[in-house]
Amino acid sequence: MKVLMMNGSRREEGCTYTALTMIGEALKEEGIDWEIVQLGKDSVNGNLNQLVETLKEKCQEADAFVFGSPVYYASPSGEIQLVLDRLFSCAGDQLRWKPAAVVTSARRAGTTSALEVLSKYPSFYEMPLVTSNYWTMVHGQSPEEVRKDEEGVAVMKVLGRNMAWILKSIEAGRKAGVKQPEKTLRPSTNFIR
């Protein structure tokens, strides 16, 4: 089993990366593989199409996802929103029913509003949202400060363990003959007559 984590930060090994690696360490302890893909620069330097194609391939192999972003102006980074807009529109069926989690990092505030934005992507494609024992955020202006956020560190570790438990439960269900739901078409309505 493998979890694909997407880092929406412009900084390759900054605060968001630090939070994602904490989740990864907890996954590893549970025997789950993980990988972090850096979205920041390739999403805005003319490589968006190639990045999305690469992610589509990785989505086929991944069993679950974590979408992580720093907070910019009380929202997720524009980079992660751009990538997720494109990825979900062209590869949503490859993501459907696979567990997902969302994570934010901030120096101080804006994390809950950023979490709300990120959590809407998985909910659109029926992805079970994996939670922790508090909001999935870390605080600090540097990776060193994030590592000192004892509560945030604990929340990331619980998130990793919960993700592993969900993945193992899904696998056990498959082995027991529990079938995945069928895709249901929903009516499309508008408000203009």
N, C-alpha and C positions, 0 to 999 in steps of 0.2 A: 504494500500500500504506500501511496505517496501523496504528500500535500504540497501543492504549488502555492507559494507565497509571492504576492506582487507588491513591490515596494514603490510607492508613488512619490518618493522623495527625490529631490534633485541631488541630494548628498548620498553617495553610494554606501557609506558606512556610518551614517548619522544615527539620530535618535530612533527613527522608525525601523531602520535595519536592526538596531540593538534590540528593540522589542520583538521583532520577528525572530531573531536568533534565540531569544529566550523561549519562545513557543517551540521552535525547532528542537532545542535541547530537551524539552519535556516530551516531544514526540519521539525523539530518538530513544529516550529511556523506555518508551512503550513499544519499541521495535518498528516505528513508522519512519519511512524516509521522507525527506523534505528538501525543497530547493527554493531559493529566493531569486526572483527575476527583477532586475532593476528597470523601472519604466521611465524614470525622470527625463534623461537627456534624449533618448530615442523617440519619445513621444512628440517632441517639438523641433527637432533638427532636420526634418525631412525624411525620417525613417519610420514614420508611424505605420505605413502599410506593411513594411517588412516586419516590424515588431508585432503587429496584430497577427500576421501569418504565422510567425514563430510561436506566439501564445496559443493560437488555435491548435497547433500540433501538440503542444504541451498539455492543453486541456483534455485532449483525447486520452492521454496517459495518466493524468492526475485523477485521484479519487476524491480530493477535497481541496479547498482553497482558503487562503487568508488574504484579504485585501487590506493593505496598510498604507497610511498616509500621515504626513505631518499636517498640522493645522495652519492654513494660511487664511487670514481674514475670516475666521470662524467657519471655515469650510475645508473640505479635503483639497489637496493640490489640484490645480487645473490639469496637470499632467495625468493623474490617475483617473480623473473624470473623463478626459478625452479618450484615454485607452479603453476604459470600461464601457463608455458609450459605443465605441466601435466594436469592441470584442463581443459584448452582449448582443448587439444587433446582427452580427454575422456568425456567431458561434454559440448562441444561447442554448441550442439543443444539445451541445456537447457539455454544457454546464448543468443542465436540468437535473434535479434530484440529487446532485452531489453536495455534500455539506460545505458550508462556507462560514467564515468568521470575518469580522471587520475590526481593525485596530487603528487607533490614532495616537499621535504623540504631539505634545505641545509644551511650550515653556510654561504656560500658565492656564489659559482658558480657550474656549471654543471647541473643546473636544466633543461634547455631547451633540452639538449641532452637526459636526463633521461625521460622527458615528451615524447619525440619522440619515444623512445623505448616502453614505456608503452602504448602509443596510438595505436600501431600496433596490439595489441591483440584484442581490440574490433572491429577494422576495418576488421579483417579477418572473423568475424562472423556477419557482417552486424548490429552491435550494434550502434545505434545513439550516437554520441559522444557529451556529454553535456559540454558546455564551460561556461566561465565567461566573465567578461569584461577586462581581461588581462590574461596572462599566469597563470595557476593554480599552484602556488608555494608560499611557505613561506620561510622566512629566519630567522635564529637564531641558536645559539648553544645550547639553552636550551628551554624548554617550556615557561619559563618566557620571554625570548627574542623573541620568536615567537609571543607571545601575544602583544609585543610592535611593531611588524611589521604592522603598521596601514594599509598599502596598501595590504599586504598579507591577513590580517584578513578580510578586505572588499571584496577581491576577493573570499575568501572561502564562505562568506555569500551570495554573488551573485550566486556562483555556487550552493549552496543549494537551493536558491529560483528558479533558472533556472531548476534544477533537478525536483523540485516539480511541476513547470509549465509543463514540458514535460510529467511527469507521469499523471497529471490531463488531459492534452490534449489527451494523448493516451487513457485514460479511457473514455473521452467524445467521442472520435472517435469510440471506440468499441460500446458504447451505441447507437451511431447514425448509426451503421451498417457498418462502415469502416472495411474491412477485412485486416488482416495481410498478407503481401506478402507470396507467396508460395516459398519454398526453390527451388532454381534453381541450377541445376548441371552445373558446368563450365567445359569446356574442359581442360584436363590436357595434356600439351605439354612439351617437353623438347627440348634442343638445339642440341642434338646429333642425327644424322641420320645414 
